[in-house]
Amino acid sequence: MDSKKPPHFIWATEIKALCPHSGELLTWGGPQIEALTKAEAQQWCDENMGYLKVIGRLTMTIPSKQDEDGNHYPDWDNAVDLDEGRWN
């Protein structure tokens, strides 16, 4: 990593739009945005994808597994803590 460039965080976004089938206003998860601050992430969204709203910082990703009945559950062994080592 370039020591002169500060580390970026990953920001979660959401999209609110009308469902084409029901006409109901729904909320969907949007793309993840890399930026140093929430304000910087929202500014990028406003300039590039004006319909996105930054809702918070992504701190962990947790994949899922399926049991024998097809039910999904968290795979904690393969979770990725995005803050690990950042504050030490």
MMTF fields as JSON, N, C-alpha, C and O atoms, coordinates in Angstrom:
{
  "mmtfVersion": "1.0.0",
  "mmtfProducer": "UNKNOWN",
  "numBonds": 351,
  "numAtoms": 352,
  "numGroups": 88,
  "numChains": 1,
  "numModels": 1,
  "chainsPerModel": [1],
  "groupsPerChain": [88],
  "chainIdList": ["A"],
  "bondAtomList": [4, 2, 8, 6, 12, 10, 16, 14, 20, 18, 24, 22, 28, 26, 32, 30, 36, 34, 40, 38, 44, 42, 48, 46, 52, 50, 56, 54, 60, 58, 64, 62, 68, 66, 72, 70, 76, 74, 80, 78, 84, 82, 88, 86, 92, 90, 96, 94, 100, 98, 104, 102, 108, 106, 112, 110, 116, 114, 120, 118, 124, 122, 128, 126, 132, 130, 136, 134, 140, 138, 144, 142, 148, 146, 152, 150, 156, 154, 160, 158, 164, 162, 168, 166, 172, 170, 176, 174, 180, 178, 184, 182, 188, 186, 192, 190, 196, 194, 200, 198, 204, 202, 208, 206, 212, 210, 216, 214, 220, 218, 224, 222, 228, 226, 232, 230, 236, 234, 240, 238, 244, 242, 248, 246, 252, 250, 256, 254, 260, 258, 264, 262, 268, 266, 272, 270, 276, 274, 280, 278, 284, 282, 288, 286, 292, 290, 296, 294, 300, 298, 304, 302, 308, 306, 312, 310, 316, 314, 320, 318, 324, 322, 328, 326, 332, 330, 336, 334, 340, 338, 344, 342, 348, 346],
  "bondOrderList": [1, 1, 1, 1, 1, 1, 1, 1, 1, 1, 1, 1, 1, 1, 1, 1, 1, 1, 1, 1, 1, 1, 1, 1, 1, 1, 1, 1, 1, 1, 1, 1, 1, 1, 1, 1, 1, 1, 1, 1, 1, 1, 1, 1, 1, 1, 1, 1, 1, 1, 1, 1, 1, 1, 1, 1, 1, 1, 1, 1, 1, 1, 1, 1, 1, 1, 1, 1, 1, 1, 1, 1, 1, 1, 1, 1, 1, 1, 1, 1, 1, 1, 1, 1, 1, 1, 1],
  "groupList": [{"groupName": "MET", "atomNameList": ["N", "CA", "C", "O"], "elementList": ["N", "C", "C", "O"], "formalChargeList": [0, 0, 0, 0], "bondAtomList": [1, 0, 2, 1, 3, 2], "bondOrderList": [1, 1, 2], "singleLetterCode": "M", "chemCompType": "L-PEPTIDE LINKING"}, {"groupName": "ASP", "atomNameList": ["N", "CA", "C", "O"], "elementList": ["N", "C", "C", "O"], "formalChargeList": [0, 0, 0, 0], "bondAtomList": [1, 0, 2, 1, 3, 2], "bondOrderList": [1, 1, 2], "singleLetterCode": "D", "chemCompType": "L-PEPTIDE LINKING"}, {"groupName": "SER", "atomNameList": ["N", "CA", "C", "O"], "elementList": ["N", "C", "C", "O"], "formalChargeList": [0, 0, 0, 0], "bondAtomList": [1, 0, 2, 1, 3, 2], "bondOrderList": [1, 1, 2], "singleLetterCode": "S", "chemCompType": "L-PEPTIDE LINKING"}, {"groupName": "LYS", "atomNameList": ["N", "CA", "C", "O"], "elementList": ["N", "C", "C", "O"], "formalChargeList": [0, 0, 0, 0], "bondAtomList": [1, 0, 2, 1, 3, 2], "bondOrderList": [1, 1, 2], "singleLetterCode": "K", "chemCompType": "L-PEPTIDE LINKING"}, {"groupName": "PRO", "atomNameList": ["N", "CA", "C", "O"], "elementList": ["N", "C", "C", "O"], "formalChargeList": [0, 0, 0, 0], "bondAtomList": [1, 0, 2, 1, 3, 2], "bondOrderList": [1, 1, 2], "singleLetterCode": "P", "chemCompType": "L-PEPTIDE LINKING"}, {"groupName": "HIS", "atomNameList": ["N", "CA", "C", "O"], "elementList": ["N", "C", "C", "O"], "formalChargeList": [0, 0, 0, 0], "bondAtomList": [1, 0, 2, 1, 3, 2], "bondOrderList": [1, 1, 2], "singleLetterCode": "H", "chemCompType": "L-PEPTIDE LINKING"}, {"groupName": "PHE", "atomNameList": ["N", "CA", "C", "O"], "elementList": ["N", "C", "C", "O"], "formalChargeList": [0, 0, 0, 0], "bondAtomList": [1, 0, 2, 1, 3, 2], "bondOrderList": [1, 1, 2], "singleLetterCode": "F", "chemCompType": "L-PEPTIDE LINKING"}, {"groupName": "ILE", "atomNameList": ["N", "CA", "C", "O"], "elementList": ["N", "C", "C", "O"], "formalChargeList": [0, 0, 0, 0], "bondAtomList": [1, 0, 2, 1, 3, 2], "bondOrderList": [1, 1, 2], "singleLetterCode": "I", "chemCompType": "L-PEPTIDE LINKING"}, {"groupName": "TRP", "atomNameList": ["N", "CA", "C", "O"], "elementList": ["N", "C", "C", "O"], "formalChargeList": [0, 0, 0, 0], "bondAtomList": [1, 0, 2, 1, 3, 2], "bondOrderList": [1, 1, 2], "singleLetterCode": "W", "chemCompType": "L-PEPTIDE LINKING"}, {"groupName": "ALA", "atomNameList": ["N", "CA", "C", "O"], "elementList": ["N", "C", "C", "O"], "formalChargeList": [0, 0, 0, 0], "bondAtomList": [1, 0, 2, 1, 3, 2], "bondOrderList": [1, 1, 2], "singleLetterCode": "A", "chemCompType": "L-PEPTIDE LINKING"}, {"groupName": "THR", "atomNameList": ["N", "CA", "C", "O"], "elementList": ["N", "C", "C", "O"], "formalChargeList": [0, 0, 0, 0], "bondAtomList": [1, 0, 2, 1, 3, 2], "bondOrderList": [1, 1, 2], "singleLetterCode": "T", "chemCompType": "L-PEPTIDE LINKING"}, {"groupName": "GLU", "atomNameList": ["N", "CA", "C", "O"], "elementList": ["N", "C", "C", "O"], "formalChargeList": [0, 0, 0, 0], "bondAtomList": [1, 0, 2, 1, 3, 2], "bondOrderList": [1, 1, 2], "singleLetterCode": "E", "chemCompType": "L-PEPTIDE LINKING"}, {"groupName": "LEU", "atomNameList": ["N", "CA", "C", "O"], "elementList": ["N", "C", "C", "O"], "formalChargeList": [0, 0, 0, 0], "bondAtomList": [1, 0, 2, 1, 3, 2], "bondOrderList": [1, 1, 2], "singleLetterCode": "L", "chemCompType": "L-PEPTIDE LINKING"}, {"groupName": "CYS", "atomNameList": ["N", "CA", "C", "O"], "elementList": ["N", "C", "C", "O"], "formalChargeList": [0, 0, 0, 0], "bondAtomList": [1, 0, 2, 1, 3, 2], "bondOrderList": [1, 1, 2], "singleLetterCode": "C", "chemCompType": "L-PEPTIDE LINKING"}, {"groupName": "GLY", "atomNameList": ["N", "CA", "C", "O"], "elementList": ["N", "C", "C", "O"], "formalChargeList": [0, 0, 0, 0], "bondAtomList": [1, 0, 2, 1, 3, 2], "bondOrderList": [1, 1, 2], "singleLetterCode": "G", "chemCompType": "PEPTIDE LINKING"}, {"groupName": "GLN", "atomNameList": ["N", "CA", "C", "O"], "elementList": ["N", "C", "C", "O"], "formalChargeList": [0, 0, 0, 0], "bondAtomList": [1, 0, 2, 1, 3, 2], "bondOrderList": [1, 1, 2], "singleLetterCode": "Q", "chemCompType": "L-PEPTIDE LINKING"}, {"groupName": "ASN", "atomNameList": ["N", "CA", "C", "O"], "elementList": ["N", "C", "C", "O"], "formalChargeList": [0, 0, 0, 0], "bondAtomList": [1, 0, 2, 1, 3, 2], "bondOrderList": [1, 1, 2], "singleLetterCode": "N", "chemCompType": "L-PEPTIDE LINKING"}, {"groupName": "TYR", "atomNameList": ["N", "CA", "C", "O"], "elementList": ["N", "C", "C", "O"], "formalChargeList": [0, 0, 0, 0], "bondAtomList": [1, 0, 2, 1, 3, 2], "bondOrderList": [1, 1, 2], "singleLetterCode": "Y", "chemCompType": "L-PEPTIDE LINKING"}, {"groupName": "VAL", "atomNameList": ["N", "CA", "C", "O"], "elementList": ["N", "C", "C", "O"], "formalChargeList": [0, 0, 0, 0], "bondAtomList": [1, 0, 2, 1, 3, 2], "bondOrderList": [1, 1, 2], "singleLetterCode": "V", "chemCompType": "L-PEPTIDE LINKING"}, {"groupName": "ARG", "atomNameList": ["N", "CA", "C", "O"], "elementList": ["N", "C", "C", "O"], "formalChargeList": [0, 0, 0, 0], "bondAtomList": [1, 0, 2, 1, 3, 2], "bondOrderList": [1, 1, 2], "singleLetterCode": "R", "chemCompType": "L-PEPTIDE LINKING"}],
  "groupTypeList": [0, 1, 2, 3, 3, 4, 4, 5, 6, 7, 8, 9, 10, 11, 7, 3, 9, 12, 13, 4, 5, 2, 14, 11, 12, 12, 10, 8, 14, 14, 4, 15, 7, 11, 9, 12, 10, 3, 9, 11, 9, 15, 15, 8, 13, 1, 11, 16, 0, 14, 17, 12, 3, 18, 7, 14, 19, 12, 10, 0, 10, 7, 4, 2, 3, 15, 1, 11, 1, 14, 16, 5, 17, 4, 1, 8, 1, 16, 9, 18, 1, 12, 1, 11, 14, 19, 8, 16],
  "groupIdList": [1, 2, 3, 4, 5, 6, 7, 8, 9, 10, 11, 12, 13, 14, 15, 16, 17, 18, 19, 20, 21, 22, 23, 24, 25, 26, 27, 28, 29, 30, 31, 32, 33, 34, 35, 36, 37, 38, 39, 40, 41, 42, 43, 44, 45, 46, 47, 48, 49, 50, 51, 52, 53, 54, 55, 56, 57, 58, 59, 60, 61, 62, 63, 64, 65, 66, 67, 68, 69, 70, 71, 72, 73, 74, 75, 76, 77, 78, 79, 80, 81, 82, 83, 84, 85, 86, 87, 88],
  "secStructList": [7, 7, 6, 6, 1, 7, 7, 7, 3, 3, 3, 3, 3, 3, 3, 3, 3, 3, 7, 6, 6, 6, 7, 7, 3, 3, 3, 3, 3, 7, 7, 7, 3, 3, 3, 1, 1, 2, 2, 2, 2, 2, 2, 2, 2, 2, 2, 2, 7, 6, 6, 3, 3, 3, 3, 3, 3, 7, 7, 3, 3, 7, 7, 3, 3, 3, 7, 6, 6, 1, 7, 3, 3, 3, 7, 4, 4, 4, 7, 3, 3, 6, 6, 6, 6, 6, 6, 7],
  "xCoordList": [0.851, 0.0, 0.891, 1.911, 0.513, 1.229, 1.048, -0.071, 2.153, 2.056, 1.622, 1.174, 1.741, 1.337, -0.155, -0.711, -0.802, -2.236, -3.005, -2.745, -3.942, -4.681, -5.559, -6.041, -5.767, -6.624, -8.077, -8.57, -8.739, -10.142, -11.011, -10.59, -12.198, -13.193, -14.171, -14.216, -14.947, -15.986, -17.322, -17.617, -18.123, -19.404, -20.542, -20.496, -21.568, -22.764, -23.746, -23.84, -24.475, -25.466, -26.81, -26.9, -27.849, -29.181, -29.832, -29.484, -30.794, -31.573, -33.041, -33.485, -33.801, -35.258, -35.876, -35.576, -36.743, -37.364, -38.71, -38.987, -39.532, -40.836, -40.667, -39.942, -41.34, -41.346, -42.127, -43.25, -41.548, -42.255, -43.496, -44.35, -43.604, -44.75, -45.892, -47.06, -45.54, -46.58, -46.772, -47.808, -45.762, -45.83, -45.46, -45.467, -45.141, -44.773, -43.344, -42.48, -43.1, -41.76, -40.967, -41.337, -39.882, -39.059, -37.635, -37.221, -36.889, -35.487, -34.633, -34.89, -33.615, -32.668, -31.27, -30.983, -30.395, -28.992, -28.343, -28.612, -27.495, -26.788, -25.345, -24.951, -24.555, -23.147, -22.349, -22.769, -21.205, -20.298, -19.376, -18.904, -19.12, -18.313, -17.069, -17.172, -15.897, -14.663, -14.406, -14.367, -14.231, -13.948, -13.4, -13.573, -12.752, -12.167, -13.238, -13.149, -14.256, -15.302, -16.676, -16.821, -17.677, -19.053, -19.461, -20.138, -19.05, -19.382, -18.747, -19.381, -17.511, -16.842, -17.552, -17.697, -17.991, -18.725, -20.053, -20.43, -20.763, -22.036, -21.819, -22.627, -20.743, -20.443, -20.213, -20.697, -19.47, -19.255, -20.593, -20.84, -21.455, -22.773, -23.567, -24.161, -23.58, -24.335, -23.856, -24.658, -22.548, -21.974, -22.08, -22.092, -22.157, -22.102, -23.363, -23.685, -24.063, -25.277, -26.203, -26.323, -26.85, -27.609, -28.717, -29.227, -29.1, -30.178, -29.689, -30.506, -28.38, -27.842, -27.758, -27.517, -27.959, -27.784, -26.793, -26.965, -25.765, -24.799, -25.452, -25.941, -25.456, -26.147, -25.202, -25.633, -23.933, -23.006, -21.758, -21.645, -20.817, -19.537, -19.611, -20.116, -19.107, -19.053, -17.863, -16.73, -18.101, -17.024, -16.707, -15.661, -17.599, -17.363, -18.178, -19.296, -17.614, -18.374, -18.479, -17.496, -19.669, -19.933, -20.594, -21.762, -19.859, -20.489, -21.481, -21.551, -22.236, -23.188, -22.919, -22.299, -23.397, -23.33, -24.76, -25.687, -24.931, -26.236, -26.168, -25.202, -27.219, -27.288, -27.932, -28.271, -28.097, -28.631, -30.071, -30.529, -30.79, -32.168, -32.239, -33.326, -31.083, -31.059, -31.188, -31.296, -31.177, -31.268, -29.891, -28.881, -29.862, -28.601, -28.333, -29.249, -27.053, -26.644, -25.255, -24.535, -24.858, -23.58, -22.393, -22.381, -21.406, -20.148, -19.107, -18.283, -19.153, -18.288, -16.811, -15.972, -16.474, -15.067, -14.434, -13.218, -15.236, -14.721, -15.127, -15.028, -15.584, -15.932, -14.657, -13.575, -14.801, -13.666, -13.952, -14.889, -13.116, -13.227, -12.432, -11.202, -13.112, -12.448, -11.71, -10.918, -11.942, -11.248, -10.063, -9.323, -9.869, -8.819, -7.462, -7.04, -6.793, -5.473, -5.45, -4.394, -6.605, -6.618, -6.275, -5.628, -6.695, -6.538, -5.422, -5.242, -4.676, -3.57, -2.252, -1.229],
  "yCoordList": [-1.182, 0.0, 1.237, 1.27, 2.239, 3.496, 4.23, 4.591, 4.452, 5.07, 6.527, 7.07, 7.181, 8.577, 8.727, 9.805, 7.665, 7.715, 7.109, 5.963, 7.846, 7.298, 6.117, 6.071, 5.168, 4.027, 4.472, 5.326, 3.884, 4.191, 3.184, 2.059, 3.593, 2.717, 2.292, 2.889, 1.265, 0.819, 1.245, 0.963, 1.921, 2.473, 1.75, 1.522, 1.386, 0.729, 1.796, 2.871, 1.484, 2.411, 1.714, 0.487, 2.517, 1.98, 2.769, 3.915, 2.1, 2.692, 2.552, 1.461, 3.635, 3.575, 3.804, 4.785, 2.88, 2.979, 2.276, 1.437, 2.631, 1.98, 0.595, 0.416, -0.373, -1.73, -1.718, -1.216, -2.261, -2.24, -3.129, -2.975, -4.05, -4.963, -4.454, -4.522, -3.941, -3.532, -2.018, -1.541, -1.267, 0.184, 0.672, 1.874, -0.255, 0.07, 0.618, 0.169, 1.599, 2.132, 1.141, 0.853, 0.619, -0.375, 0.136, 1.078, -0.505, -0.165, -1.379, -2.485, -1.15, -2.207, -1.78, -0.588, -2.763, -2.476, -2.005, -2.545, -1.009, -0.484, -0.942, -1.791, -0.386, -0.767, -0.236, 0.693, -0.843, -0.385, 0.669, 0.537, 1.724, 2.853, 2.949, 2.881, 3.105, 3.311, 4.806, 5.528, 5.264, 6.672, 6.821, 5.935, 7.924, 8.169, 8.51, 8.074, 9.295, 9.705, 9.423, 9.209, 9.426, 9.238, 10.388, 10.172, 11.601, 12.769, 12.649, 12.991, 12.169, 11.976, 10.899, 11.036, 9.829, 8.767, 9.303, 8.998, 10.101, 10.657, 11.646, 11.713, 12.403, 13.343, 12.578, 12.989, 11.454, 10.639, 10.136, 10.174, 9.663, 9.177, 10.29, 10.076, 11.471, 12.595, 12.975, 13.347, 12.879, 13.275, 12.178, 12.479, 10.913, 9.806, 8.948, 8.406, 8.821, 8.005, 8.684, 8.241, 9.738, 10.616, 9.969, 10.578, 8.758, 8.063, 7.24, 6.619, 7.211, 6.42, 7.245, 8.452, 6.58, 7.202, 6.345, 5.13, 6.97, 6.26, 6.032, 6.971, 4.781, 4.466, 4.065, 3.979, 3.817, 3.479, 2.805, 2.494, 2.589, 1.987, 0.478, -0.023, -0.235, -1.69, -2.09, -1.719, -2.837, -3.215, -4.705, -5.124, -5.512, -6.952, -7.564, -7.131, -8.567, -9.353, -10.772, -11.336, -11.339, -12.67, -13.514, -13.299, -14.47, -15.344, -16.284, -16.351, -16.999, -17.946, -19.353, -19.549, -20.319, -21.735, -22.247, -21.588, -23.423, -24.07, -25.351, -26.109, -25.593, -26.871, -27.917, -27.628, -29.131, -30.229, -29.998, -30.635, -29.083, -28.768, -27.581, -27.176, -27.029, -25.903, -24.548, -23.532, -24.514, -23.25, -22.591, -23.266, -21.284, -20.541, -20.113, -19.778, -20.132, -19.66, -19.032, -19.333, -18.156, -17.449, -18.401, -19.339, -18.148, -18.895, -18.048, -17.386, -18.075, -17.219, -17.532, -16.648, -18.772, -19.145, -18.393, -18.206, -17.968, -17.265, -15.795, -15.15, -15.27, -13.852, -13.012, -13.431, -11.84, -10.93, -9.645, -8.909, -9.393, -8.171, -7.088, -7.132, -6.114, -5.076, -4.075, -3.286, -4.081, -3.192, -3.872, -3.22, -5.158, -5.908, -5.265, -5.074, -4.939, -4.343, -2.86, -2.232, -2.286, -0.876, 0.033, 1.064, -0.332, 0.561, 0.13, 0.725, -0.889, -1.374, -0.771, -1.065],
  "zCoordList": [0.0, 0.0, 0.0, 0.688, -0.758, -0.819, 0.508, 0.871, 1.236, 2.563, 2.497, 3.506, 1.336, 1.209, 0.965, 1.171, 0.532, 0.237, 1.415, 1.783, 2.013, 3.156, 2.74, 1.608, 3.646, 3.302, 3.134, 3.87, 2.163, 1.942, 2.675, 2.945, 2.984, 3.588, 2.502, 1.426, 2.787, 1.865, 2.451, 3.613, 1.649, 2.088, 1.402, 0.193, 2.163, 1.637, 1.171, 1.763, 0.103, -0.428, -0.581, -0.539, -0.757, -1.027, -2.154, -2.437, -2.784, -3.867, -3.503, -3.145, -3.587, -3.418, -4.786, -5.467, -5.175, -6.493, -6.485, -5.628, -7.442, -7.582, -8.188, -9.166, -7.599, -8.128, -9.445, -9.489, -10.513, -11.795, -11.818, -12.691, -10.875, -10.844, -9.966, -10.35, -8.779, -7.839, -7.754, -7.291, -8.205, -8.081, -6.682, -6.416, -5.801, -4.417, -4.373, -5.125, -3.481, -3.288, -2.449, -1.311, -3.004, -2.319, -2.165, -2.841, -1.26, -1.034, -1.356, -0.882, -2.169, -2.523, -2.117, -2.009, -1.89, -1.648, -2.93, -4.003, -2.825, -3.993, -4.008, -3.208, -4.913, -4.999, -3.81, -3.121, -3.594, -2.551, -3.136, -4.265, -2.358, -2.809, -1.927, -0.703, -2.54, -1.779, -1.646, -2.642, -0.417, -0.161, 1.255, 2.093, 1.51, 2.832, 3.872, 5.02, 3.47, 4.404, 3.81, 2.607, 4.677, 4.22, 3.297, 2.292, 3.641, 2.814, 1.429, 0.431, 1.357, 0.076, -0.753, -1.967, -0.085, -0.779, -1.32, -2.451, -0.514, -0.968, -2.111, -3.037, -2.05, -3.134, -4.436, -5.49, -4.366, -5.566, -6.107, -7.312, -5.201, -5.613, -6.288, -7.344, -5.686, -6.231, -7.632, -8.489, -7.86, -9.143, -10.202, -11.396, -9.788, -10.738, -10.805, -11.862, -9.71, -9.634, -8.648, -7.506, -9.063, -8.188, -7.383, -6.443, -7.726, -7.025, -5.842, -5.161, -5.571, -4.456, -3.185, -3.226, -2.054, -0.739, 0.042, 0.141, 0.593, 1.429, 2.791, 3.419, 3.242, 4.499, 5.623, 6.773, 5.33, 6.398, 5.865, 4.679, 6.787, 6.423, 6.586, 7.59, 5.601, 5.648, 6.509, 6.203, 7.574, 8.487, 8.453, 8.949, 7.873, 7.822, 6.697, 6.419, 6.057, 5.09, 5.636, 6.116, 5.558, 6.106, 5.019, 4.694, 4.456, 3.461, 4.139, 5.366, 3.332, 3.908, 3.397, 2.351, 4.156, 3.792, 3.729, 4.199, 3.148, 3.113, 3.91, 3.813, 4.712, 5.42, 4.51, 3.362, 5.03, 4.221, 3.762, 2.814, 4.434, 4.042, 3.074, 2.662, 2.716, 1.791, 2.455, 1.768, 3.788, 4.529, 4.603, 4.805, 4.44, 4.511, 5.951, 6.702, 6.313, 7.641, 7.516, 6.564, 8.467, 8.367, 8.442, 9.24, 7.607, 7.612, 8.336, 7.705, 9.657, 10.464, 10.273, 10.444, 9.921, 9.734, 8.56, 8.531, 7.609, 6.442, 6.397, 5.353, 7.53, 7.603, 7.461, 7.872, 6.881, 6.701, 7.472, 7.163, 8.49, 9.287, 8.578, 8.573, 7.98, 7.211, 8.091, 7.576, 9.391, 10.318, 10.994, 11.731, 10.76, 11.446, 11.204, 10.064, 12.292, 12.213, 11.907, 11.977, 11.567, 11.182, 12.362, 12.177, 13.555, 14.708, 15.644, 16.706, 15.265, 16.136, 15.742, 16.36]
}
